Amino acid sequence: MTEVAVAKTSDFDDPGRKVFDAGGMEVGVFKLEGEFYAWENRCPHYDGPACQGRIVPETTEAVNEDRTSRGREFSKTELNVACPWHGMEFSIRTGRHPTNKAVRLRSVPLRIENDTIYLDIRTRHGRSAS
């Protein structure tokens, strides 16, 4: 396993984010409600720096029982990151696009030991990241 120590957990706000160069791969590490998530900093749309975009509440369409719209609602618990190039949004928790579940960020395995975050950069697109 090729692991890189990138930060201390105590260095993060909640919610919070930091982007690291981990062995030549840019990785966004997010903290949300005490949990950590790591995603390769590459938007599947046009390889934009997805993890460096704005963190925004997930937006949904509120629908009445008669199927008419009440307008947009912002989630109080789910946050997305919006790629700064074209605005594509991805769930911080799952890496998935909110409406097209086939479109997602690539996860990077992470491990926490003694307040240190380690990223497993062993593979990148099916090959070694080194």
C-alpha positions in Angstrom: 0.0 0.0 0.0 1.3 3.4 -0.9 0.1 5.9 1.7 0.8 9.6 2.1 0.2 11.5 5.3 -1.4 14.8 4.3 -2.8 16.5 7.4 -4.0 16.4 11.0 -7.8 15.9 11.5 -7.6 18.8 13.9 -6.6 21.1 11.0 -10.1 20.9 9.5 -13.2 23.0 10.1 -16.5 21.2 10.0 -17.7 21.5 7.3 -14.2 22.0 5.8 -12.0 21.1 2.9 -8.3 21.0 1.9 -6.8 20.0 -1.4 -3.4 18.2 -1.4 -0.8 17.0 -3.9 -0.5 13.4 -2.8 2.3 11.7 -4.8 1.4 13.6 -8.0 -2.4 13.2 -7.6 -4.5 16.1 -6.4 -6.9 15.0 -3.8 -9.7 17.0 -2.0 -10.3 15.9 1.6 -13.5 17.0 3.2 -14.8 17.0 6.7 -18.6 16.9 7.1 -20.3 16.2 10.5 -17.2 14.6 11.9 -16.6 12.3 9.0 -13.8 12.5 6.4 -14.1 11.9 2.6 -11.4 12.0 -0.1 -12.0 12.6 -3.8 -9.6 12.9 -6.7 -9.6 16.6 -7.7 -10.8 15.9 -11.3 -14.3 16.6 -12.5 -15.6 13.8 -14.8 -17.1 16.5 -17.1 -13.9 18.2 -18.4 -11.2 17.3 -15.8 -11.8 20.6 -13.9 -10.6 21.0 -10.3 -14.0 19.8 -8.8 -12.8 19.8 -5.2 -11.8 23.4 -5.3 -15.3 24.7 -6.0 -17.9 26.2 -3.7 -19.5 24.1 -1.1 -23.2 24.5 -1.4 -26.4 23.0 0.1 -28.0 20.3 -2.1 -30.9 21.9 -3.9 -34.1 20.0 -4.6 -37.5 20.8 -6.2 -40.3 20.9 -3.6 -43.4 19.3 -5.0 -46.9 19.6 -3.6 -49.3 16.6 -3.5 -51.0 17.8 -6.7 -47.5 17.6 -8.3 -47.1 21.4 -8.7 -43.9 23.0 -7.7 -43.4 25.0 -4.5 -40.0 26.1 -5.7 -36.5 25.1 -4.7 -35.5 24.0 -1.2 -32.0 23.8 0.2 -31.0 20.8 2.3 -30.0 21.4 5.9 -27.9 18.3 6.0 -26.5 17.5 2.6 -23.7 19.5 1.0 -22.3 19.4 -2.5 -19.1 20.8 -4.0 -19.6 22.6 -7.3 -16.8 22.3 -9.9 -15.6 25.9 -10.6 -15.4 25.3 -14.4 -19.0 24.5 -15.3 -20.9 24.2 -12.0 -21.4 20.4 -12.0 -22.2 19.5 -8.4 -21.2 16.4 -6.5 -22.2 15.1 -3.0 -19.4 15.5 -0.5 -20.5 12.2 1.1 -20.9 10.0 -2.0 -19.1 11.9 -4.8 -22.2 11.4 -7.0 -23.9 14.0 -9.1 -27.3 14.7 -7.6 -29.4 13.7 -10.6 -27.2 11.5 -12.7 -25.9 8.7 -10.4 -23.6 7.4 -13.1 -21.5 10.6 -12.9 -19.3 10.7 -9.9 -15.9 11.8 -8.5 -13.3 9.1 -8.0 -12.9 8.2 -4.4 -9.4 8.0 -2.7 -9.2 5.6 0.2 -8.2 7.3 3.4 -7.3 6.2 6.9 -7.0 8.1 10.1 -4.5 7.1 12.8 -3.5 9.2 15.8 -5.1 12.4 14.4 -3.2 12.0 11.0 -5.0 11.5 7.7 -3.3 9.1 5.3 -4.4 8.8 1.7 -3.9 5.5 -0.3 -2.6 6.6 -3.6 -1.7 3.2 -4.9 -4.0 3.3 -7.9 -5.0 6.0 -10.2 -7.1 5.2 -13.2 -6.1 1.5 -13.0 -2.3 2.1 -12.7 0.1 3.0 -10.0 0.1 6.7 -8.9 3.8 6.7 -8.3 
